Amino acid sequence: MNIVVLDGYTLNPGDLSWKELEILGNLKVYDRTKPDLVIERSKDAEVIITNKTLISEKIISQLPNLKYVGVLATGYNVVDTKAASGKGIVVTNVPAYSTDSVAQLTFSLLLELTMNVGTHNQSVQDGDWVNSKDFSYSKSSLIELNSLTIGIIGFGRIGRAVAKIANAFGMKVIVNNRSRIPNIPEYATQVDMPKIFMESDIVSLHIPLTEDNSQFVNSEMISLMKSSAYIINTGRGGLINELDLEEALNSNKIRGAGLDVLSTEPPQKNNPLLTAKNCVITPHIAWATTAARKRLMNVAVDNVKAFLNGKPQNVVV
């Protein structure tokens, strides 16, 4: 069994092991693969493992040996699933491996925006505290989360984890989901989308990107928000119209944004949010804690094992 990992570096930059996957076949791991090298590197592969490297219909049509594509993520839009299905190729993903890590970064971004820990640390490092006339000073307004309203869009595993943390902070929790939420916690209330934007002090995005919701966070939605509100996005960058968000931040229509994702990754140098006011950006790291990556590796290997045993799991097509 020829197994090719096309872009293994982000999952395993050297602190994990590919040994369990290597046991299953003839394994070749590439840190990264440019689009023009995918076919060459995969031509003999029966199993392809990919994270963000695209497996398009054109590529699938030129890989006659391919039987299985394992996506090293929960989202699987990097694979043309229709083309794969048409060729009888099994495609799997890895659900729910990073729930707690994403929820943790959601609040890391929010706490940075409200308490400006990084700014104050840098001030101390620059000598401002040593030279201060007072025992305490602040470089910005400091915002307490207790009693603020967080609006969570998408109430799957991650949305629920974020709600649980928000409740522990003493926040009011309102949520929006595309379907009615079963077993909703007693501290959360389901509301419609406009109400989320109108009433929330923080709007947090936890939904997959689809054709229907692309750039739905735009000037119209942002205009509903309080001028003191924040947007947090640990979902997908394409959920937000970046030009509209940049304009809102720079004109003080909202107070700030915390983003772990952008529309193009890595971003272009001219991405407007890279220089926007009160915008904290991390490089798509919510999924990447050591614990989450270990879970991802284990499930990815188990997915291949299950396929080879004739009982595939976590199948998307």
Secondary structure, 3 states (H helix, E strand, C coil): CEEEECCCCCCCCCCCCCHHHHCCCEEEECCCCCHHHHHHHHCCCCEEEECCCCECHHHHHCCCCCCEEEECCCCCCCECHHHHHHCCCEEECCCCCCHHHHHHHHHHHHHHHHHCHHHHHHHHHCCCCCCCCCCCCCCCCCCCCCCCEEEEECCCHHHHHHHHHHHHCCCEEEEECCCCCCCCCCCEEECCHHHHHHHCCEEEECCCCCCCCCCCECHHHHCCCCCCCEEEECCCHHHECHHHHHHHHHCCCCCEEEECCCCCCCCCCCCHHHHCCCEEECCCCCCCCHHHHHHHHHHHHHHHHHHHCCCCCCECC
